[in-house]
């Protein structure tokens, strides 16, 4: 398994952060790594979506888990490996920690994770900074 986690703290209200996350069609407005997104259903487990990056690569994902107001997980199933990204809010006194965690699972995870993982997660600091800026406005 390969894994990477990035976290930031914010004074933004957790409910505001959750509203931003659950409005998938708006993700490109604050996430520079998404040029376009096509969503095949509501923000519920099982819905699929396709994200296109600024360089034109498109990836299909599925919402695998949702704990309303707390966390959601999206997955990309590539057959011999699965990429899971956990998006989680950890509430504290006066601050909320926002966590993005990506994990590679499956028979090819140990081989593919170190090659593909850093490219997938490289923008996490910028993405979380943009999310927090939007939520704090």
N, C-alpha and C positions, 0 to 999 in steps of 0.2 A: 504494500500500500504506500502511496505517496500522499502527503498532506501539506497544506499551507493555511495559515490563519492570519488575518489582519483585523485589528480592532481599533476603534476610536471612541472617545467619550464626547457627549454633547449635552447641552441643557435643553435641547429640543424636546418637546412633549412626545412621549412614545406613541400616542395615538396619531400624531401628525406624521411621524416616520412610517407608521403602519399604512396610513392612507396613501402616502407616496409609493410605497412598495406595492400595494394592492392595485394601483392604477398602472397596469403593465403597459398600456398603450402610450403612456406619457414617459416611460423610461428614457427614450432618446433625448428628452428635453434636459435631463440632468446627467446622463451617463454618456460621456463622449465616446465610449467604446461601442455604442450601438447606433448605427446609422438608420436602421429601420427595424421594426418588429411587427410580426403578424401573430395574432393571438387567436386560437381556435376555441375559445370559450371563456367563461368567467374565471375569476381568481379562485379556483377550487381544485382539489386534488384530482389529477387525471387530465386536466386541460393541457394541451400542447401549445407550443409557440416556437417561432423561428426568429432568431436574431441575426441581423446582417451587420457585420463590422464595417468600419469606414473603408477598409481595403477590399470589400466585396465578398468576404467569406461568410457563409451562412451556416448556422448550426441549429439543429432542432432539439428542443428540450421538452421535458414534461414536469409539471408540478407534482412532486412525489409525496410531500407532507406539508400540512399547514396546521399550525397552532395559532388561531386568531389572536392578533395583538402581540404575539411573542416571536414566532419563527415560521419560516417556510424553507423548503428544500426543493431545488430543481435538479433534474438529472438528465444527462446525455448518455444514452446507451449506445456504445460502439461495438457491441458484440462481445469481444474478449476483454473489454474493460468498460467500467461505468464511471463517469465523472459526476460526483454529487457536490453541490454547493449549498451550504447551510447559511441562511441569512437569519441572524438572531438578535433580539433586543434583550439586554440584561438591565433591569431597572435597579437603580440605586438611590440613595438619598441625595437629591439635588442634581443627579446626572443619569444619563442613560448610556450604556455601552452598546455600540453597534458592532456586530461581529460578522465577518464573512469568512467562511471556512470551506476550502475545497479539498476533496478526498478522491483519490483514484482507487477503485476496487476491481477485483476480477483477476483472471489468470495472467493478463498482460500488464497489470497495473505497475508492477515493479520495474518493468522495462519502459513503458510508455510514460508513466507519471513524471519521472525526472526530465524527460525530453519535452513533453507538452505542457506540463503543469506550470512552469515558470512563465510561459507565454500567456496562459490563461489568467494567471493571478497577478501579472505585472502591474496592471492598472488598478488593483484594489485600493491602494492609498488614495489615488486621484478620485476614484468612484465614490469612496466613502466620504471624502472631503466635500465633493459636490452634493451628495445626498444630505449631509449635515448642513451645508450652506442653505440649501433649499428649505429644509425643515426649520431652520432657525429664523427664516424671514418672517 
